[in-house]
Amino acid sequence: MANTTFSGPIRSESTIKTISKNATTGTITEVATFGDGPVSLSDGNVTLTNATHSGRVLLVPDGSQDNTYTLPAPIAGSMFRFVYAGGAADATDAIIITPGNTNFYIGGVTFLDTDGNAISSVFSNGSSNSSIQFNVPAGFDVTIMGLNTTNYQIFGNATSTTAPAFADQ
């Protein structure tokens, strides 16, 4: 397939999708969708997909229980931006996990402590942490980006009385 080079902006009346194509099987995988509005995640456990969630702002609700959001297998360039959308500090936690113990987070988040008036950084270990838990958040804006087929890069900030925590699943 030939490459197309554009000298001006690309316009679409709907959305723009980026894809990857398996060189052996020809299987097409959607990596990200750009141009759609935000996705309001449900108050419950959610398994994310690249086609629906990558490239869009994901609004995390003020949950009625701890909610777990499971990422799909990493693909280089996939992008998931999680934003806490509650109207007040949450009394429950938001947990974002990779699809398994062989997919890890690299990076960290800035923690803004609302009761200790401190700012600090919380980092993954880069070799086994596949879960991040946002404890009783007052707010967070975190981006998780697929680096390759194994790892996700994570960065952003979280505001709470309790620091977020990376862990193994």
N, C-alpha and C positions, 0 to 999 in steps of 0.2 A: 504494500500500500504506500502511496506517495505521501510526503509531508506537504502541508499547505502552510504558507507563511502569509500572515495578514499584516498590512502596513497601518491599518486603522483599528478602531475598536470592533470587537465582535458583538453583534446585537442578536438578541433572542427575544421572542415574544413570550417565552415560557421560562425555562431554566437551561443552564449549561451543565452538562454532566462530563466528568472526567472518568475515563475507563482504563483498565489494563487488559491486555490480551495475552493469553498463554500461548507462547511460541510453538508449543508441541500440539496442544489440543485445539487451539483456537477459541477456547472458552473466554467470553467477555465477562469481566467483573467491574461493577460500578465502584469507583473509588470515592467520589464526592459529587454532590449536587450543589450548585451555586444558583442563587436567585430566588429560592423559595423563602417563605417567612419562617419564623422560629417554630420549633416543635415543643409543645407543652407535654412533658413527660407525665405519665400517670402516677398517682399515689399508690405505688406498688412496685414489685420487682419488674424490671424491663430488660429484655435482650435487644440490643441495638443492632442495626444493619447499616452497611455503608450506603445502600441505595436510599434509605429514608433519613438517616441521621448525620452522615458525614457531610461536612461543609456547611452545616446549619447551626444556629444557636439553639441549644437544648435547655429549655427552662425547667429547672428542678423545683417541684412544689414544696411547700411547707407540709411535710408528711405527717400522717397519723400513726406511722410506725417507721422503723428503720427500713429504708428502701435500697435495694441493690440494683445497680445498672451495669449490665455485662456488655463489654465491648466485643465486636467481632474480631476474627483473626486479623492481626495487623497487616496493612498494605502500605507501602511507602507512599506518603502523600495524603493518606486519609486524615481527616481533621475533625475532632469532636470538641466543641466548646460548651462547657457546662456552666450555667449561670443560675445561682439561687434566686428564685422568683417569689419567695414568700414575702408577706407584708410585715413580718416580725421575726425575731429570732426563733428558730425551730427548736422544739423540745426533743426531736429525734435526729437520727444521723442519715447522711447520704453516703453510700459506699459505691465506689466505682472499681470494678474488677476486670482483669483481662480474661480471655476465654479459658486460660489454664495456667498451670505452674511453669510452662515453658515460655511464656510471654511476659516480659518484665517491663517495669517503668524505669526510665533513666531521667534524672532531673529532680526538681523539687518545686515547692510552693512557698511563697512568703506568708508567714502567719502574723496577723494583726490581732493582738490580744486585747480584748475589750475591757477586761477587769484588772489586768496587770499593767496596762499601758506600756506594753513592750512590743517590739517588732523582731521577729526572728525568721530563720529559714528552716524548713523541714525537707530533708532529702531522702530519696529512695536509696537503697544500697546498690542499685544498678545491675544486680546479678540474680536476685530471687524475688524481690518484692513485686507482687502482681495485684495488690489491692491498696487502695487509699480510702480512708474513712474520714469524712468531714463530720466532726463531732459537734452537735448542737449549733449549727451555723447561724450566724447573723447575716452572713453573705459570703459568696465565693464566686470567682470568675476564673475558671481553670480550662486550659486548652490541652488536649491530649492528641498528639500527632503520630501517625505511623511512620517509623523510621525505615523499616524493612519488614520482612515476614516474621520477625521474632520480637522486636522491641517497640515500645511506645516512648516518645519523649513527652514529658509533662512539665508544665509551667503555669504560673498564675498566682492568685492570692486567695486567702481564706481569712474571714473575720469571725471570731468566736471567743468564748471564754476558755475553750479547750483546744489545744493544738490538733491539727489533722495528723493522722498516723498512717504510715506505710507499713505493710505487713505481707507475709507470704500467705497464699490461700491454703 
